[in-house]
Amino acid sequence: GAAIRMEGQVTVFTYRENEPCYRCLSRLFGENALTCVEAGVMAPLIGVIGSLQAMEAIKLLAHYGQPASGKIVMYDAMTCQFREMKLMRNPGCEVCGQ
């Protein structure tokens, strides 16, 4: 999970075959990604993202429901809306690629 300004995101990495890893995600943001020190973050958003992370961990460990693996769940605290984006595995990834 991550949060900056009024937006946060959560994803689950299971490291199963053909699923993306953290390296596949981090390449999307590049070297110029903002930090919380530079851009700030609304404190209550951290609690929201933390709660979502805890729920995803419970689902994964208890084999209950459908964890958010292979996608990024984004939360916009300004509008109180969720969006999902499919996270593609990078075939050339040095961690999970072929």
C-alpha positions in Angstrom: 0.0 0.0 0.0 1.0 3.6 -0.5 -0.5 7.1 0.1 0.3 10.6 -1.0 -1.7 13.8 -0.8 -5.3 12.6 -0.9 -4.8 9.4 -2.9 -3.8 5.9 -1.9 -3.4 2.5 -3.4 -3.3 -1.2 -2.4 -2.3 -4.3 -4.2 -1.4 -7.9 -3.2 1.6 -9.8 -4.4 1.3 -13.5 -4.2 4.4 -14.4 -6.4 2.4 -17.1 -8.1 3.3 -18.0 -11.7 2.3 -15.4 -14.3 1.4 -12.8 -11.7 3.2 -9.4 -11.4 5.6 -8.6 -8.7 6.5 -5.4 -6.8 9.2 -4.6 -9.4 6.6 -4.7 -12.2 4.6 -2.1 -10.2 7.5 0.1 -9.2 8.6 0.5 -12.9 5.4 2.3 -13.6 6.4 5.2 -11.4 9.9 5.8 -12.5 12.7 7.7 -10.8 10.7 11.0 -10.4 7.9 9.7 -8.2 7.0 12.2 -5.4 7.5 11.5 -1.8 5.3 12.2 1.2 7.9 14.7 2.4 7.6 16.7 -0.8 3.9 16.4 -1.5 2.4 15.6 2.0 -0.3 13.1 2.9 -3.6 13.5 4.8 -3.2 11.5 8.0 -6.6 9.8 8.0 -5.8 8.4 4.5 -3.0 6.4 6.1 -5.6 4.7 8.3 -7.9 3.9 5.4 -5.1 2.4 3.3 -3.8 0.5 6.4 -7.3 -1.0 7.0 -7.5 -2.1 3.3 -4.1 -3.7 3.6 -5.2 -5.6 6.7 -8.3 -6.8 5.0 -6.3 -8.0 2.0 -3.9 -9.9 4.3 -6.8 -11.6 6.1 -8.4 -12.6 2.8 -5.1 -14.0 1.6 -4.2 -15.9 4.8 -7.8 -17.2 5.4 -8.3 -18.1 1.8 -11.5 -16.1 2.0 -12.8 -13.9 -0.8 -10.8 -12.6 -3.7 -7.6 -10.8 -2.9 -6.5 -7.8 -5.0 -3.7 -9.7 -6.7 -2.9 -8.7 -10.3 -4.5 -5.3 -9.9 -4.1 -2.0 -8.1 -7.0 -0.7 -6.1 -6.8 3.1 -5.9 -8.7 5.3 -3.4 -9.4 9.0 -3.9 -10.1 10.5 -0.5 -11.2 13.8 -2.1 -14.1 12.1 -3.9 -14.4 9.0 -1.7 -14.2 6.8 -4.9 -12.4 3.6 -5.6 -10.9 2.6 -9.0 -9.2 -0.6 -10.1 -6.4 -1.0 -12.7 -5.1 -4.3 -14.0 -1.4 -4.7 -13.2 0.4 -6.5 -16.0 3.4 -8.7 -15.4 6.5 -7.5 -17.3 7.8 -10.5 -19.3 11.3 -8.9 -19.1 11.2 -8.3 -15.3 14.4 -9.5 -13.6 12.4 -10.7 -10.6 9.3 -12.5 -12.1 10.0 -12.5 -15.8 10.9 -15.5 -18.0 
